Amino acid sequence: MPHDKSVSFEVSPSMERVLEGVRQQQGLDTLDQAAEYLTRHRIRNAARNTAGPRALYPVKGGKR
């Protein structure tokens, strides 16, 4: 879903190296995409942790 909002922030040399590593690892074109990837990844993990672990297990047994 495209949007027209953008956020700017200063990046330290060490953070730039991290973003470059993520960019290469994920096959992204820009450092901005790497920053967005990390942000989305963190949001997904936070949502998952907030909801708690969910697991589906097969129900064993026959008729009652």
HTML snippet that shows the backbone in 3Dmol.js (N, CA, C, O; Angstrom):
<script src="https://3Dmol.org/build/3Dmol-min.js"></script>
<div id="view" style="width:600px;height:400px;position:relative"></div>
<script>
const pdb = `
ATOM      1  N   MET A   1       0.843  -1.166   0.000  1.00  0.00           N
ATOM      2  CA  MET A   1       0.000   0.000   0.000  1.00  0.00           C
ATOM      3  C   MET A   1       0.895   1.239   0.000  1.00  0.00           C
ATOM      4  O   MET A   1       1.525   1.519   1.020  1.00  0.00           O
ATOM      5  N   PRO A   2       0.976   1.967  -1.065  1.00  0.00           N
ATOM      6  CA  PRO A   2       1.831   3.145  -1.139  1.00  0.00           C
ATOM      7  C   PRO A   2       1.321   4.259  -0.222  1.00  0.00           C
ATOM      8  O   PRO A   2       0.123   4.378   0.035  1.00  0.00           O
ATOM      9  N   HIS A   3       2.236   5.044   0.247  1.00  0.00           N
ATOM     10  CA  HIS A   3       1.879   6.182   1.081  1.00  0.00           C
ATOM     11  C   HIS A   3       2.753   7.367   0.695  1.00  0.00           C
ATOM     12  O   HIS A   3       3.773   7.202   0.025  1.00  0.00           O
ATOM     13  N   ASP A   4       2.356   8.545   1.113  1.00  0.00           N
ATOM     14  CA  ASP A   4       3.119   9.730   0.744  1.00  0.00           C
ATOM     15  C   ASP A   4       3.823  10.347   1.946  1.00  0.00           C
ATOM     16  O   ASP A   4       4.284  11.486   1.865  1.00  0.00           O
ATOM     17  N   LYS A   5       3.916   9.621   3.057  1.00  0.00           N
ATOM     18  CA  LYS A   5       4.605  10.115   4.240  1.00  0.00           C
ATOM     19  C   LYS A   5       6.028   9.593   4.245  1.00  0.00           C
ATOM     20  O   LYS A   5       6.289   8.463   3.834  1.00  0.00           O
ATOM     21  N   SER A   6       6.946  10.424   4.714  1.00  0.00           N
ATOM     22  CA  SER A   6       8.325   9.973   4.832  1.00  0.00           C
ATOM     23  C   SER A   6       8.899  10.498   6.139  1.00  0.00           C
ATOM     24  O   SER A   6       8.430  11.500   6.680  1.00  0.00           O
ATOM     25  N   VAL A   7       9.906   9.819   6.632  1.00  0.00           N
ATOM     26  CA  VAL A   7      10.580  10.189   7.860  1.00  0.00           C
ATOM     27  C   VAL A   7      12.071  10.272   7.556  1.00  0.00           C
ATOM     28  O   VAL A   7      12.617   9.429   6.844  1.00  0.00           O
ATOM     29  N   SER A   8      12.709  11.270   8.091  1.00  0.00           N
ATOM     30  CA  SER A   8      14.150  11.433   7.904  1.00  0.00           C
ATOM     31  C   SER A   8      14.851  11.293   9.242  1.00  0.00           C
ATOM     32  O   SER A   8      14.331  11.713  10.275  1.00  0.00           O
ATOM     33  N   PHE A   9      16.031  10.702   9.214  1.00  0.00           N
ATOM     34  CA  PHE A   9      16.841  10.629  10.429  1.00  0.00           C
ATOM     35  C   PHE A   9      18.307  10.531  10.044  1.00  0.00           C
ATOM     36  O   PHE A   9      18.657  10.073   8.957  1.00  0.00           O
ATOM     37  N   GLU A  10      19.146  10.970  10.955  1.00  0.00           N
ATOM     38  CA  GLU A  10      20.586  10.920  10.735  1.00  0.00           C
ATOM     39  C   GLU A  10      21.067   9.503  11.039  1.00  0.00           C
ATOM     40  O   GLU A  10      20.583   8.861  11.970  1.00  0.00           O
ATOM     41  N   VAL A  11      22.013   9.029  10.254  1.00  0.00           N
ATOM     42  CA  VAL A  11      22.534   7.681  10.429  1.00  0.00           C
ATOM     43  C   VAL A  11      24.012   7.766  10.739  1.00  0.00           C
ATOM     44  O   VAL A  11      24.778   8.382   9.998  1.00  0.00           O
ATOM     45  N   SER A  12      24.411   7.144  11.837  1.00  0.00           N
ATOM     46  CA  SER A  12      25.827   7.114  12.203  1.00  0.00           C
ATOM     47  C   SER A  12      26.558   6.156  11.263  1.00  0.00           C
ATOM     48  O   SER A  12      25.928   5.319  10.617  1.00  0.00           O
ATOM     49  N   PRO A  13      27.871   6.274  11.187  1.00  0.00           N
ATOM     50  CA  PRO A  13      28.631   5.350  10.331  1.00  0.00           C
ATOM     51  C   PRO A  13      28.423   3.882  10.711  1.00  0.00           C
ATOM     52  O   PRO A  13      28.358   3.021   9.833  1.00  0.00           O
ATOM     53  N   SER A  14      28.318   3.592  12.007  1.00  0.00           N
ATOM     54  CA  SER A  14      28.119   2.193  12.414  1.00  0.00           C
ATOM     55  C   SER A  14      26.728   1.698  12.003  1.00  0.00           C
ATOM     56  O   SER A  14      26.576   0.550  11.586  1.00  0.00           O
ATOM     57  N   MET A  15      25.714   2.561  12.120  1.00  0.00           N
ATOM     58  CA  MET A  15      24.360   2.179  11.700  1.00  0.00           C
ATOM     59  C   MET A  15      24.315   2.015  10.186  1.00  0.00           C
ATOM     60  O   MET A  15      23.613   1.138   9.681  1.00  0.00           O
ATOM     61  N   GLU A  16      25.045   2.837   9.466  1.00  0.00           N
ATOM     62  CA  GLU A  16      25.091   2.707   8.012  1.00  0.00           C
ATOM     63  C   GLU A  16      25.674   1.357   7.613  1.00  0.00           C
ATOM     64  O   GLU A  16      25.216   0.745   6.648  1.00  0.00           O
ATOM     65  N   ARG A  17      26.685   0.888   8.351  1.00  0.00           N
ATOM     66  CA  ARG A  17      27.261  -0.428   8.066  1.00  0.00           C
ATOM     67  C   ARG A  17      26.236  -1.535   8.322  1.00  0.00           C
ATOM     68  O   ARG A  17      26.141  -2.491   7.553  1.00  0.00           O
ATOM     69  N   VAL A  18      25.474  -1.398   9.406  1.00  0.00           N
ATOM     70  CA  VAL A  18      24.435  -2.393   9.713  1.00  0.00           C
ATOM     71  C   VAL A  18      23.385  -2.402   8.606  1.00  0.00           C
ATOM     72  O   VAL A  18      23.001  -3.464   8.116  1.00  0.00           O
ATOM     73  N   LEU A  19      22.924  -1.219   8.214  1.00  0.00           N
ATOM     74  CA  LEU A  19      21.919  -1.131   7.156  1.00  0.00           C
ATOM     75  C   LEU A  19      22.445  -1.692   5.840  1.00  0.00           C
ATOM     76  O   LEU A  19      21.705  -2.347   5.105  1.00  0.00           O
ATOM     77  N   GLU A  20      23.699  -1.444   5.541  1.00  0.00           N
ATOM     78  CA  GLU A  20      24.296  -1.985   4.316  1.00  0.00           C
ATOM     79  C   GLU A  20      24.313  -3.510   4.363  1.00  0.00           C
ATOM     80  O   GLU A  20      24.037  -4.169   3.361  1.00  0.00           O
ATOM     81  N   GLY A  21      24.635  -4.068   5.525  1.00  0.00           N
ATOM     82  CA  GLY A  21      24.611  -5.525   5.670  1.00  0.00           C
ATOM     83  C   GLY A  21      23.212  -6.095   5.470  1.00  0.00           C
ATOM     84  O   GLY A  21      23.040  -7.111   4.798  1.00  0.00           O
ATOM     85  N   VAL A  22      22.215  -5.439   6.055  1.00  0.00           N
ATOM     86  CA  VAL A  22      20.826  -5.883   5.889  1.00  0.00           C
ATOM     87  C   VAL A  22      20.409  -5.742   4.431  1.00  0.00           C
ATOM     88  O   VAL A  22      19.751  -6.625   3.879  1.00  0.00           O
ATOM     89  N   ARG A  23      20.791  -4.633   3.811  1.00  0.00           N
ATOM     90  CA  ARG A  23      20.448  -4.407   2.407  1.00  0.00           C
ATOM     91  C   ARG A  23      20.972  -5.544   1.541  1.00  0.00           C
ATOM     92  O   ARG A  23      20.245  -6.085   0.708  1.00  0.00           O
ATOM     93  N   GLN A  24      22.238  -5.904   1.741  1.00  0.00           N
ATOM     94  CA  GLN A  24      22.828  -6.981   0.947  1.00  0.00           C
ATOM     95  C   GLN A  24      22.182  -8.327   1.267  1.00  0.00           C
ATOM     96  O   GLN A  24      21.872  -9.104   0.363  1.00  0.00           O
ATOM     97  N   GLN A  25      21.984  -8.597   2.547  1.00  0.00           N
ATOM     98  CA  GLN A  25      21.419  -9.881   2.970  1.00  0.00           C
ATOM     99  C   GLN A  25      20.011 -10.085   2.416  1.00  0.00           C
ATOM    100  O   GLN A  25      19.657 -11.193   2.014  1.00  0.00           O
ATOM    101  N   GLN A  26      19.213  -9.030   2.392  1.00  0.00           N
ATOM    102  CA  GLN A  26      17.827  -9.136   1.954  1.00  0.00           C
ATOM    103  C   GLN A  26      17.641  -8.826   0.471  1.00  0.00           C
ATOM    104  O   GLN A  26      16.530  -8.934  -0.047  1.00  0.00           O
ATOM    105  N   GLY A  27      18.716  -8.442  -0.215  1.00  0.00           N
ATOM    106  CA  GLY A  27      18.622  -8.156  -1.645  1.00  0.00           C
ATOM    107  C   GLY A  27      17.856  -6.876  -1.945  1.00  0.00           C
ATOM    108  O   GLY A  27      17.146  -6.794  -2.947  1.00  0.00           O
ATOM    109  N   LEU A  28      17.996  -5.883  -1.082  1.00  0.00           N
ATOM    110  CA  LEU A  28      17.283  -4.620  -1.259  1.00  0.00           C
ATOM    111  C   LEU A  28      18.137  -3.642  -2.059  1.00  0.00           C
ATOM    112  O   LEU A  28      19.351  -3.810  -2.170  1.00  0.00           O
ATOM    113  N   ASP A  29      17.490  -2.617  -2.614  1.00  0.00           N
ATOM    114  CA  ASP A  29      18.194  -1.660  -3.469  1.00  0.00           C
ATOM    115  C   ASP A  29      18.809  -0.491  -2.715  1.00  0.00           C
ATOM    116  O   ASP A  29      19.842   0.033  -3.132  1.00  0.00           O
ATOM    117  N   THR A  30      18.191  -0.071  -1.608  1.00  0.00           N
ATOM    118  CA  THR A  30      18.662   1.133  -0.918  1.00  0.00           C
ATOM    119  C   THR A  30      18.738   0.913   0.588  1.00  0.00           C
ATOM    120  O   THR A  30      18.163  -0.032   1.128  1.00  0.00           O
ATOM    121  N   LEU A  31      19.469   1.817   1.256  1.00  0.00           N
ATOM    122  CA  LEU A  31      19.537   1.778   2.710  1.00  0.00           C
ATOM    123  C   LEU A  31      18.185   2.142   3.318  1.00  0.00           C
ATOM    124  O   LEU A  31      17.837   1.667   4.399  1.00  0.00           O
ATOM    125  N   ASP A  32      17.428   2.982   2.623  1.00  0.00           N
ATOM    126  CA  ASP A  32      16.086   3.320   3.094  1.00  0.00           C
ATOM    127  C   ASP A  32      15.209   2.071   3.159  1.00  0.00           C
ATOM    128  O   ASP A  32      14.448   1.891   4.110  1.00  0.00           O
ATOM    129  N   GLN A  33      15.317   1.220   2.158  1.00  0.00           N
ATOM    130  CA  GLN A  33      14.543  -0.018   2.158  1.00  0.00           C
ATOM    131  C   GLN A  33      14.992  -0.929   3.296  1.00  0.00           C
ATOM    132  O   GLN A  33      14.170  -1.609   3.911  1.00  0.00           O
ATOM    133  N   ALA A  34      16.288  -0.944   3.576  1.00  0.00           N
ATOM    134  CA  ALA A  34      16.801  -1.757   4.685  1.00  0.00           C
ATOM    135  C   ALA A  34      16.260  -1.243   6.015  1.00  0.00           C
ATOM    136  O   ALA A  34      15.878  -2.037   6.875  1.00  0.00           O
ATOM    137  N   ALA A  35      16.224   0.079   6.193  1.00  0.00           N
ATOM    138  CA  ALA A  35      15.679   0.660   7.422  1.00  0.00           C
ATOM    139  C   ALA A  35      14.194   0.330   7.551  1.00  0.00           C
ATOM    140  O   ALA A  35      13.722   0.015   8.644  1.00  0.00           O
ATOM    141  N   GLU A  36      13.460   0.399   6.451  1.00  0.00           N
ATOM    142  CA  GLU A  36      12.036   0.066   6.484  1.00  0.00           C
ATOM    143  C   GLU A  36      11.843  -1.411   6.794  1.00  0.00           C
ATOM    144  O   GLU A  36      10.941  -1.769   7.552  1.00  0.00           O
ATOM    145  N   TYR A  37      12.670  -2.269   6.222  1.00  0.00           N
ATOM    146  CA  TYR A  37      12.596  -3.706   6.492  1.00  0.00           C
ATOM    147  C   TYR A  37      12.778  -3.967   7.985  1.00  0.00           C
ATOM    148  O   TYR A  37      12.004  -4.708   8.591  1.00  0.00           O
ATOM    149  N   LEU A  38      13.815  -3.350   8.579  1.00  0.00           N
ATOM    150  CA  LEU A  38      14.073  -3.568  10.002  1.00  0.00           C
ATOM    151  C   LEU A  38      12.925  -3.038  10.866  1.00  0.00           C
ATOM    152  O   LEU A  38      12.555  -3.660  11.861  1.00  0.00           O
ATOM    153  N   THR A  39      12.373  -1.904  10.485  1.00  0.00           N
ATOM    154  CA  THR A  39      11.256  -1.332  11.230  1.00  0.00           C
ATOM    155  C   THR A  39      10.044  -2.248  11.184  1.00  0.00           C
ATOM    156  O   THR A  39       9.430  -2.522  12.215  1.00  0.00           O
ATOM    157  N   ARG A  40       9.701  -2.718  10.001  1.00  0.00           N
ATOM    158  CA  ARG A  40       8.544  -3.610   9.859  1.00  0.00           C
ATOM    159  C   ARG A  40       8.767  -4.930  10.604  1.00  0.00           C
ATOM    160  O   ARG A  40       7.850  -5.472  11.221  1.00  0.00           O
ATOM    161  N   HIS A  41       9.998  -5.432  10.536  1.00  0.00           N
ATOM    162  CA  HIS A  41      10.343  -6.679  11.222  1.00  0.00           C
ATOM    163  C   HIS A  41      10.141  -6.510  12.727  1.00  0.00           C
ATOM    164  O   HIS A  41       9.586  -7.390  13.385  1.00  0.00           O
ATOM    165  N   ARG A  42      10.588  -5.389  13.266  1.00  0.00           N
ATOM    166  CA  ARG A  42      10.452  -5.124  14.700  1.00  0.00           C
ATOM    167  C   ARG A  42       8.984  -4.981  15.095  1.00  0.00           C
ATOM    168  O   ARG A  42       8.574  -5.485  16.141  1.00  0.00           O
ATOM    169  N   ILE A  43       8.202  -4.311  14.282  1.00  0.00           N
ATOM    170  CA  ILE A  43       6.775  -4.141  14.576  1.00  0.00           C
ATOM    171  C   ILE A  43       6.070  -5.494  14.574  1.00  0.00           C
ATOM    172  O   ILE A  43       5.249  -5.768  15.450  1.00  0.00           O
ATOM    173  N   ARG A  44       6.387  -6.342  13.594  1.00  0.00           N
ATOM    174  CA  ARG A  44       5.774  -7.684  13.548  1.00  0.00           C
ATOM    175  C   ARG A  44       6.130  -8.479  14.795  1.00  0.00           C
ATOM    176  O   ARG A  44       5.264  -9.114  15.397  1.00  0.00           O
ATOM    177  N   ASN A  45       7.404  -8.448  15.188  1.00  0.00           N
ATOM    178  CA  ASN A  45       7.827  -9.190  16.376  1.00  0.00           C
ATOM    179  C   ASN A  45       7.155  -8.652  17.632  1.00  0.00           C
ATOM    180  O   ASN A  45       6.743  -9.431  18.492  1.00  0.00           O
ATOM    181  N   ALA A  46       7.037  -7.329  17.751  1.00  0.00           N
ATOM    182  CA  ALA A  46       6.382  -6.741  18.917  1.00  0.00           C
ATOM    183  C   ALA A  46       4.913  -7.159  18.975  1.00  0.00           C
ATOM    184  O   ALA A  46       4.400  -7.476  20.048  1.00  0.00           O
ATOM    185  N   ALA A  47       4.242  -7.161  17.840  1.00  0.00           N
ATOM    186  CA  ALA A  47       2.834  -7.581  17.800  1.00  0.00           C
ATOM    187  C   ALA A  47       2.704  -9.050  18.177  1.00  0.00           C
ATOM    188  O   ALA A  47       1.792  -9.431  18.910  1.00  0.00           O
ATOM    189  N   ARG A  48       3.608  -9.861  17.680  1.00  0.00           N
ATOM    190  CA  ARG A  48       3.581 -11.290  17.995  1.00  0.00           C
ATOM    191  C   ARG A  48       3.808 -11.506  19.490  1.00  0.00           C
ATOM    192  O   ARG A  48       3.131 -12.329  20.106  1.00  0.00           O
ATOM    193  N   ASN A  49       4.757 -10.773  20.075  1.00  0.00           N
ATOM    194  CA  ASN A  49       5.050 -10.920  21.494  1.00  0.00           C
ATOM    195  C   ASN A  49       3.911 -10.402  22.364  1.00  0.00           C
ATOM    196  O   ASN A  49       3.663 -10.940  23.444  1.00  0.00           O
ATOM    197  N   THR A  50       3.226  -9.379  21.911  1.00  0.00           N
ATOM    198  CA  THR A  50       2.095  -8.833  22.656  1.00  0.00           C
ATOM    199  C   THR A  50       0.950  -9.830  22.706  1.00  0.00           C
ATOM    200  O   THR A  50       0.310  -9.991  23.744  1.00  0.00           O
ATOM    201  N   ALA A  51       0.692 -10.494  21.600  1.00  0.00           N
ATOM    202  CA  ALA A  51      -0.410 -11.448  21.518  1.00  0.00           C
ATOM    203  C   ALA A  51      -0.072 -12.757  22.212  1.00  0.00           C
ATOM    204  O   ALA A  51      -0.969 -13.547  22.504  1.00  0.00           O
ATOM    205  N   GLY A  52       1.181 -12.997  22.476  1.00  0.00           N
ATOM    206  CA  GLY A  52       1.600 -14.249  23.098  1.00  0.00           C
ATOM    207  C   GLY A  52       1.793 -15.329  22.062  1.00  0.00           C
ATOM    208  O   GLY A  52       1.342 -15.203  20.924  1.00  0.00           O
ATOM    209  N   PRO A  53       2.463 -16.389  22.459  1.00  0.00           N
ATOM    210  CA  PRO A  53       2.704 -17.480  21.502  1.00  0.00           C
ATOM    211  C   PRO A  53       1.404 -18.196  21.154  1.00  0.00           C
ATOM    212  O   PRO A  53       0.544 -18.417  22.007  1.00  0.00           O
ATOM    213  N   ARG A  54       1.291 -18.537  19.925  1.00  0.00           N
ATOM    214  CA  ARG A  54       0.128 -19.284  19.452  1.00  0.00           C
ATOM    215  C   ARG A  54       0.637 -20.533  18.750  1.00  0.00           C
ATOM    216  O   ARG A  54       1.579 -20.481  17.958  1.00  0.00           O
ATOM    217  N   ALA A  55       0.008 -21.632  19.049  1.00  0.00           N
ATOM    218  CA  ALA A  55       0.395 -22.873  18.393  1.00  0.00           C
ATOM    219  C   ALA A  55      -0.856 -23.723  18.190  1.00  0.00           C
ATOM    220  O   ALA A  55      -1.779 -23.710  19.005  1.00  0.00           O
ATOM    221  N   LEU A  56      -0.861 -24.445  17.104  1.00  0.00           N
ATOM    222  CA  LEU A  56      -1.958 -25.354  16.825  1.00  0.00           C
ATOM    223  C   LEU A  56      -1.436 -26.779  16.975  1.00  0.00           C
ATOM    224  O   LEU A  56      -0.389 -27.134  16.435  1.00  0.00           O
ATOM    225  N   TYR A  57      -2.177 -27.574  17.706  1.00  0.00           N
ATOM    226  CA  TYR A  57      -1.792 -28.956  17.903  1.00  0.00           C
ATOM    227  C   TYR A  57      -2.925 -29.848  17.413  1.00  0.00           C
ATOM    228  O   TYR A  57      -4.094 -29.487  17.552  1.00  0.00           O
ATOM    229  N   PRO A  58      -2.602 -31.003  16.844  1.00  0.00           N
ATOM    230  CA  PRO A  58      -3.670 -31.913  16.419  1.00  0.00           C
ATOM    231  C   PRO A  58      -4.433 -32.447  17.628  1.00  0.00           C
ATOM    232  O   PRO A  58      -3.841 -32.715  18.674  1.00  0.00           O
ATOM    233  N   VAL A  59      -5.717 -32.597  17.482  1.00  0.00           N
ATOM    234  CA  VAL A  59      -6.542 -33.135  18.549  1.00  0.00           C
ATOM    235  C   VAL A  59      -6.525 -34.653  18.403  1.00  0.00           C
ATOM    236  O   VAL A  59      -6.853 -35.188  17.344  1.00  0.00           O
ATOM    237  N   LYS A  60      -6.144 -35.330  19.463  1.00  0.00           N
ATOM    238  CA  LYS A  60      -6.072 -36.791  19.433  1.00  0.00           C
ATOM    239  C   LYS A  60      -7.290 -37.366  20.155  1.00  0.00           C
ATOM    240  O   LYS A  60      -7.836 -36.756  21.074  1.00  0.00           O
ATOM    241  N   GLY A  61      -7.681 -38.502  19.736  1.00  0.00           N
ATOM    242  CA  GLY A  61      -8.797 -39.157  20.407  1.00  0.00           C
ATOM    243  C   GLY A  61      -9.912 -39.469  19.432  1.00  0.00           C
ATOM    244  O   GLY A  61      -9.911 -39.017  18.287  1.00  0.00           O
ATOM    245  N   GLY A  62     -10.834 -40.229  19.897  1.00  0.00           N
ATOM    246  CA  GLY A  62     -11.949 -40.637  19.042  1.00  0.00           C
ATOM    247  C   GLY A  62     -13.241 -40.017  19.530  1.00  0.00           C
ATOM    248  O   GLY A  62     -13.253 -38.950  20.144  1.00  0.00           O
ATOM    249  N   LYS A  63     -14.324 -40.711  19.243  1.00  0.00           N
ATOM    250  CA  LYS A  63     -15.639 -40.234  19.639  1.00  0.00           C
ATOM    251  C   LYS A  63     -15.786 -40.325  21.154  1.00  0.00           C
ATOM    252  O   LYS A  63     -15.164 -41.160  21.810  1.00  0.00           O
ATOM    253  N   ARG A  64     -16.604 -39.466  21.676  1.00  0.00           N
ATOM    254  CA  ARG A  64     -16.896 -39.497  23.131  1.00  0.00           C
ATOM    255  C   ARG A  64     -18.279 -39.995  23.361  1.00  0.00           C
ATOM    256  O   ARG A  64     -18.716 -40.096  24.507  1.00  0.00           O
TER     257      ARG A  64
END
`;
const viewer = $3Dmol.createViewer("view");
viewer.addModel(pdb, "pdb");
viewer.setStyle({}, {cartoon: {color: "spectrum"}});
viewer.zoomTo();
viewer.render();
</script>
